[in-house]
């Protein structure tokens, strides 16, 4: 039976993830709509502004990690990151022209990008030491994201102002800080430098190929978070409808995340990744043909499979493909390539495609890239099977 303080900390970590992703859910899904309707940017400019978020993440996240390793105070750094991002978010609605809006989002991203890796480091260390499941923590993030988008859809439509997305973003981060008071203070120490770990990983061909496949499969999933609101409005939906769609989509992730380990144990990690990717591909392909808003709402629940199962399966595969002593570096590289570079590339290209083609054309491009990613996963599966057979022989 768990010691009471452990259970209390566990609940506060879950609460932290709820409010963290509540703040993200307030901002990211409607940010493109805000920049178009409130600030008058075209979709190429919108793509540049939004792509700045993951691009900053690629370069700034390692700096947060190095500062954390040096100071050994990840909890204090997490408080600083959340507070600074919250304050900067409050001032963003008063900005006007494209260059200033870009600088503003970069400023927010510098601090916002430190929140997830620092909290993941602390929470993963906590669950490993106390026999808990990370999936049961991360699912509260999915719930917070879903609740937030639903509420913001109603609030923005009722008030006629999209400025509220930043006020809710800032409020959510302030509530995170309260939950942080019960967080563990330290994470595991890094025993292998990033540079040394990178030298080992570049010799792991299955790992490198999976990084490329993850770029092609999960990059469109993350870009969709920014443009799905635009797509809903293009097929006749409303701002409230955007909230409902994200409630169904993000809300469906939670139950799949809760039971992800059992599904992975039964079907195998590579099979789960391919199934999730096929579901994503089918969804993008359907959107390419401009279905009715009712069909779009109905298909949002498949995000539980394409995201709720993919995230934990991909993380497990990364850890399996990497040697034991460089797993932390492998996870960091995986996050930088998929959540950073993939997110930035497809978000920027998505904005350009909407301008020169259409939002449905963008989804056709996403479907094609996902198919290539699936083929690469099949190669990874073949390579790992061959490696297993060689070891047995």
C-alpha positions as CSV (number, residue, x, y, z in Angstrom):
1,X,0.0,0.0,0.0
2,X,1.4,3.5,-0.9
3,X,2.5,5.8,1.8
4,X,0.0,8.7,2.1
5,X,2.5,11.5,1.1
6,X,3.2,9.5,-2.1
7,X,-0.5,9.4,-2.9
8,X,-0.8,13.1,-2.2
9,X,2.2,14.0,-4.4
10,X,0.7,11.7,-7.2
11,X,-2.6,13.6,-7.1
12,X,-0.8,17.0,-7.3
13,X,1.3,15.8,-10.2
14,X,-1.9,14.8,-12.0
15,X,-3.4,18.2,-11.1
16,X,-0.4,19.9,-12.5
17,X,-0.7,18.1,-15.9
18,X,-4.4,18.9,-16.0
19,X,-3.7,22.7,-15.6
20,X,-0.6,22.6,-17.8
21,X,-2.5,21.1,-20.8
22,X,-5.6,23.2,-19.9
23,X,-3.4,26.3,-20.6
24,X,-2.1,24.7,-23.8
25,X,-5.6,23.8,-24.8
26,X,-6.7,27.4,-24.3
27,X,-4.0,28.7,-26.6
28,X,-2.9,26.4,-29.4
29,X,-6.1,25.2,-31.1
30,X,-7.5,28.7,-31.6
31,X,-4.2,30.6,-32.0
32,X,-4.4,30.4,-35.8
33,X,-8.0,31.7,-35.7
34,X,-6.9,34.5,-33.4
35,X,-4.0,35.6,-35.7
36,X,-6.3,35.6,-38.7
37,X,-9.5,37.2,-37.3
38,X,-8.1,39.5,-34.6
39,X,-4.7,40.5,-36.1
40,X,-5.4,40.1,-39.9
41,X,-2.4,37.9,-40.8
42,X,-2.4,35.7,-43.9
43,X,-1.9,31.9,-43.5
44,X,1.8,32.0,-44.5
45,X,2.4,34.6,-41.7
46,X,0.3,32.5,-39.3
47,X,2.4,29.5,-40.2
48,X,5.6,31.3,-39.5
49,X,4.3,32.6,-36.1
50,X,3.0,29.2,-35.0
51,X,6.1,27.3,-36.3
52,X,8.2,29.5,-34.1
53,X,6.8,27.7,-31.1
54,X,8.3,24.3,-31.9
55,X,11.4,25.8,-33.5
56,X,12.2,27.6,-30.3
57,X,11.6,24.4,-28.4
58,X,14.3,22.6,-30.4
59,X,17.0,25.1,-29.4
60,X,15.8,26.1,-25.9
61,X,14.8,22.8,-24.4
62,X,18.4,21.5,-24.2
63,X,19.4,24.8,-22.5
64,X,16.7,24.2,-19.8
65,X,18.0,20.7,-19.4
66,X,21.6,21.9,-19.0
67,X,20.5,24.6,-16.4
68,X,18.6,21.9,-14.6
69,X,21.6,19.5,-14.6
70,X,23.9,22.3,-13.3
71,X,21.6,23.8,-10.6
72,X,19.9,20.5,-9.6
73,X,16.7,22.6,-9.1
74,X,14.2,21.5,-11.7
75,X,11.2,22.3,-9.5
76,X,12.4,25.9,-9.0
77,X,13.1,26.3,-12.8
78,X,9.7,24.9,-13.6
79,X,8.1,27.6,-11.4
80,X,10.1,30.3,-13.1
81,X,9.2,29.0,-16.6
82,X,5.4,28.7,-15.8
83,X,5.3,32.2,-14.1
84,X,7.2,33.9,-17.0
85,X,5.1,32.3,-19.7
86,X,1.9,33.3,-17.8
87,X,2.9,36.9,-17.5
88,X,4.0,37.2,-21.1
89,X,0.8,35.6,-22.3
90,X,-1.3,38.3,-20.6
91,X,0.4,41.0,-22.7
92,X,0.2,39.2,-26.1
93,X,-3.3,40.4,-27.1
94,X,-2.1,44.1,-27.2
95,X,0.5,43.4,-29.8
96,X,-0.4,44.3,-33.4
97,X,1.9,43.9,-36.4
98,X,3.4,40.7,-37.7
99,X,7.1,41.2,-36.6
100,X,6.0,42.1,-33.1
101,X,3.6,39.2,-32.9
102,X,6.4,36.9,-34.0
103,X,8.8,38.3,-31.3
104,X,6.0,38.0,-28.7
105,X,5.3,34.3,-29.5
106,X,9.1,33.5,-29.4
107,X,9.3,35.2,-26.0
108,X,6.4,33.0,-24.7
109,X,7.9,29.9,-26.3
110,X,11.3,30.4,-24.6
111,X,9.7,29.8,-21.2
112,X,6.8,27.6,-22.2
113,X,9.2,25.1,-23.9
114,X,10.8,24.3,-20.5
115,X,7.6,23.3,-18.8
116,X,7.0,19.8,-20.3
117,X,10.5,18.4,-20.3
118,X,11.2,19.6,-16.7
119,X,7.9,18.2,-15.4
120,X,8.3,15.0,-17.3
121,X,11.7,14.5,-15.8
122,X,10.4,15.0,-12.3
123,X,7.2,12.9,-12.8
124,X,8.9,10.0,-14.6
125,X,11.5,9.8,-11.8
126,X,8.6,9.8,-9.3
127,X,6.6,7.0,-10.9
128,X,9.6,4.8,-11.3
129,X,10.5,5.1,-7.7
130,X,7.0,4.6,-6.4
131,X,5.5,2.0,-8.7
132,X,3.1,4.3,-10.5
133,X,2.1,4.6,-14.2
134,X,3.1,7.6,-16.2
135,X,0.0,7.0,-18.5
136,X,-2.3,7.7,-15.5
137,X,-0.6,11.0,-15.0
138,X,-0.4,12.0,-18.7
139,X,-4.1,11.2,-19.3
140,X,-5.0,14.1,-17.0
141,X,-3.2,16.4,-19.5
142,X,-5.5,15.1,-22.3
143,X,-8.6,15.8,-20.0
144,X,-7.4,19.3,-19.2
145,X,-6.8,20.0,-22.9
146,X,-10.2,18.8,-23.9
147,X,-12.0,20.7,-21.1
148,X,-10.2,23.9,-22.0
149,X,-10.9,23.9,-25.7
150,X,-14.6,23.2,-25.0
151,X,-14.8,26.1,-22.5
152,X,-12.9,28.5,-24.8
153,X,-15.1,27.7,-27.7
154,X,-18.2,28.8,-25.7
155,X,-16.5,31.8,-24.1
156,X,-15.0,33.2,-27.4
157,X,-18.3,32.8,-29.3
158,X,-20.4,34.3,-26.4
159,X,-18.1,37.3,-26.0
160,X,-17.0,37.8,-29.6
161,X,-13.4,38.1,-28.6
162,X,-10.5,35.6,-29.0
163,X,-8.3,37.5,-26.5
164,X,-9.7,35.2,-23.9
165,X,-7.4,32.3,-25.1
166,X,-4.4,34.2,-23.6
167,X,-6.2,35.0,-20.4
168,X,-7.1,31.3,-19.9
169,X,-3.6,30.3,-20.9
170,X,-2.1,32.5,-18.2
171,X,-4.6,31.5,-15.6
172,X,-3.9,27.8,-16.2
173,X,-0.2,28.3,-15.8
174,X,-0.7,30.2,-12.5
175,X,-2.8,27.3,-11.2
176,X,0.1,24.9,-12.2
177,X,2.4,26.8,-9.8
178,X,0.1,25.9,-6.9
179,X,0.2,22.3,-7.9
180,X,4.0,22.5,-8.1
181,X,4.2,23.0,-4.4
182,X,3.8,19.3,-3.8
183,X,6.1,18.2,-6.6
184,X,9.3,16.2,-5.9
185,X,12.3,18.4,-5.8
186,X,14.8,16.4,-7.9
187,X,15.0,14.2,-10.9
188,X,17.6,11.6,-11.8
189,X,21.1,12.8,-12.5
190,X,22.4,12.6,-16.0
191,X,25.3,10.1,-16.2
192,X,26.1,10.5,-19.9
193,X,26.5,13.9,-21.7
194,X,24.3,14.7,-24.6
195,X,27.3,14.8,-27.0
196,X,28.5,11.4,-25.9
197,X,25.0,10.0,-26.1
198,X,24.6,11.4,-29.6
199,X,27.7,9.7,-30.8
200,X,26.3,6.3,-29.6
201,X,22.8,6.9,-31.1
202,X,24.0,7.9,-34.6
203,X,25.3,4.3,-35.0
204,X,21.8,2.9,-34.1
205,X,20.2,2.6,-37.6
206,X,16.7,1.4,-36.4
207,X,16.6,4.3,-33.9
208,X,17.5,6.9,-36.6
209,X,15.0,5.5,-39.1
210,X,12.3,5.7,-36.4
211,X,13.1,9.3,-35.8
212,X,12.5,10.0,-39.5
213,X,9.2,8.0,-39.4
214,X,8.1,9.9,-36.3
215,X,8.8,13.2,-38.0
216,X,6.5,12.2,-40.9
217,X,3.8,10.6,-38.8
218,X,3.5,12.8,-35.7
219,X,4.5,16.1,-37.2
220,X,1.1,16.3,-39.1
221,X,-0.7,15.3,-35.9
222,X,0.8,18.2,-34.0
223,X,0.3,20.7,-36.9
224,X,-3.4,19.6,-36.9
225,X,-3.8,21.0,-33.4
226,X,-3.2,24.5,-34.8
227,X,-5.2,24.3,-38.1
228,X,-8.1,22.0,-37.1
229,X,-10.0,25.1,-35.9
230,X,-9.6,26.7,-39.3
231,X,-10.7,23.5,-40.9
232,X,-13.8,23.2,-38.8
233,X,-14.8,26.8,-39.7
234,X,-14.2,26.1,-43.4
235,X,-16.7,23.2,-43.4
236,X,-19.4,25.2,-41.8
237,X,-18.6,24.8,-38.1
238,X,-18.6,27.5,-35.4
239,X,-16.2,28.5,-32.6
240,X,-18.4,26.5,-30.2
241,X,-18.2,23.6,-32.7
242,X,-14.4,23.9,-32.6
243,X,-14.6,23.5,-28.8
244,X,-16.9,20.4,-29.1
245,X,-14.6,18.9,-31.7
246,X,-11.5,19.3,-29.6
247,X,-13.4,18.0,-26.5
248,X,-14.2,14.8,-28.4
249,X,-10.7,14.5,-29.9
250,X,-8.6,15.3,-26.9
251,X,-11.1,13.7,-24.5
252,X,-10.8,10.4,-26.4
253,X,-7.1,10.2,-25.7
254,X,-7.5,9.8,-22.0
255,X,-9.1,6.3,-21.9
256,X,-6.6,5.0,-24.6
257,X,-3.7,6.3,-22.6
258,X,-5.0,4.7,-19.4
259,X,-5.1,1.2,-21.1
260,X,-2.2,1.8,-23.5
261,X,0.2,-0.5,-21.7
262,X,-2.2,-3.4,-21.8
263,X,-2.8,-2.9,-25.5
264,X,1.0,-2.7,-26.2
265,X,1.6,-5.8,-24.2
266,X,-1.0,-7.7,-26.2
267,X,-0.2,-6.5,-29.7
268,X,3.4,-5.4,-29.5
269,X,4.8,-1.8,-29.6
270,X,5.5,-1.7,-33.4
271,X,2.0,-3.0,-34.3
272,X,0.4,-0.4,-32.1
273,X,2.5,2.4,-33.7
274,X,1.5,1.2,-37.2
275,X,-2.2,0.9,-36.3
276,X,-2.1,4.5,-34.8
277,X,-0.4,5.8,-37.9
278,X,-2.9,4.1,-40.2
279,X,-5.7,5.8,-38.3
280,X,-4.1,9.2,-38.6
281,X,-3.5,8.7,-42.3
282,X,-7.2,7.7,-42.9
283,X,-8.3,10.7,-41.0
284,X,-6.2,13.1,-43.1
285,X,-7.3,11.4,-46.3
286,X,-11.0,11.8,-45.3
287,X,-10.5,15.5,-44.6
288,X,-8.9,15.9,-48.1
289,X,-12.4,15.3,-49.6
290,X,-14.0,18.0,-47.5
291,X,-16.6,16.1,-45.5
292,X,-19.5,17.7,-43.8
293,X,-19.0,19.2,-40.3
294,X,-21.1,16.3,-38.8
295,X,-18.7,13.7,-40.3
296,X,-15.7,15.7,-39.0
297,X,-17.1,15.8,-35.5
298,X,-17.8,12.0,-35.7
299,X,-14.2,11.2,-36.7
300,X,-12.5,13.2,-34.0
301,X,-12.8,10.4,-31.5
302,X,-10.3,8.3,-33.5
303,X,-7.7,10.7,-32.1
304,X,-7.8,8.4,-29.0
305,X,-6.1,5.8,-31.2
306,X,-3.8,8.0,-33.2
307,X,-2.5,10.0,-30.2
308,X,-3.5,8.2,-27.0
309,X,-1.9,4.9,-28.1
310,X,0.9,6.4,-30.3
311,X,2.6,8.6,-27.7
312,X,3.2,5.9,-25.0
313,X,4.1,3.3,-27.7
314,X,6.6,5.6,-29.4
315,X,8.2,6.5,-26.1
316,X,8.6,2.8,-25.2
317,X,10.0,2.0,-28.7
318,X,12.6,4.8,-28.4
319,X,13.7,3.4,-25.0
320,X,13.9,-0.1,-26.5
321,X,15.9,0.9,-29.5
322,X,18.5,2.9,-27.5
323,X,21.3,1.4,-25.4
324,X,20.6,1.6,-21.7
325,X,23.1,4.3,-20.9
326,X,21.8,6.8,-23.5
327,X,18.1,6.4,-23.1
328,X,17.7,9.9,-21.6
329,X,19.5,11.4,-24.6
330,X,17.4,9.2,-27.0
331,X,14.1,10.5,-25.5
332,X,15.4,14.1,-25.7
333,X,16.4,13.6,-29.4
334,X,13.1,11.9,-30.2
335,X,11.2,14.9,-28.6
336,X,13.3,17.5,-30.5
337,X,12.8,15.8,-33.9
338,X,9.1,15.0,-33.6
339,X,7.7,17.6,-31.2
340,X,10.1,20.3,-32.4
341,X,11.3,19.9,-35.9
342,X,8.4,17.9,-37.2
343,X,5.9,20.2,-35.6
344,X,7.6,23.3,-37.0
345,X,8.0,21.9,-40.5
346,X,4.4,20.8,-40.9
347,X,3.0,23.8,-39.2
348,X,4.9,26.2,-41.5
349,X,4.1,24.1,-44.7
350,X,0.5,23.8,-43.6
351,X,0.1,27.6,-43.5
352,X,1.7,27.9,-47.0
353,X,-0.5,25.2,-48.4
354,X,-3.7,26.8,-47.0
355,X,-2.7,30.0,-48.8
356,X,-1.7,28.5,-52.2
357,X,-4.1,25.6,-52.2
358,X,-6.6,25.0,-49.5
359,X,-7.0,23.6,-46.0
360,X,-8.2,20.3,-47.4
361,X,-5.2,20.2,-49.7
362,X,-3.0,20.5,-46.6
363,X,-4.6,17.4,-45.2
364,X,-3.9,15.6,-48.5
365,X,-0.2,16.4,-48.1
366,X,-0.4,15.2,-44.5
367,X,-1.9,11.9,-45.6
368,X,0.9,11.3,-48.2
369,X,3.7,12.1,-45.6
370,X,2.1,9.7,-43.1
371,X,2.1,6.9,-45.6
372,X,5.8,7.3,-46.1
373,X,6.3,7.3,-42.3
374,X,4.3,4.0,-42.1
375,X,6.6,2.4,-44.7
376,X,9.6,3.4,-42.7
377,X,8.1,1.9,-39.5
378,X,7.7,-1.4,-41.5
379,X,11.4,-1.2,-42.3
380,X,12.3,-0.6,-38.6
381,X,10.1,-3.7,-37.8
382,X,12.0,-5.8,-40.3
383,X,15.4,-4.6,-39.1
384,X,14.6,-5.2,-35.4
385,X,13.2,-8.7,-36.2
386,X,16.4,-9.5,-38.1
387,X,18.5,-8.3,-35.3
388,X,16.6,-10.4,-32.8
389,X,17.1,-13.5,-35.0
390,X,20.8,-12.9,-35.3
391,X,21.1,-12.6,-31.5
392,X,19.3,-15.9,-31.1
393,X,21.4,-17.6,-33.7
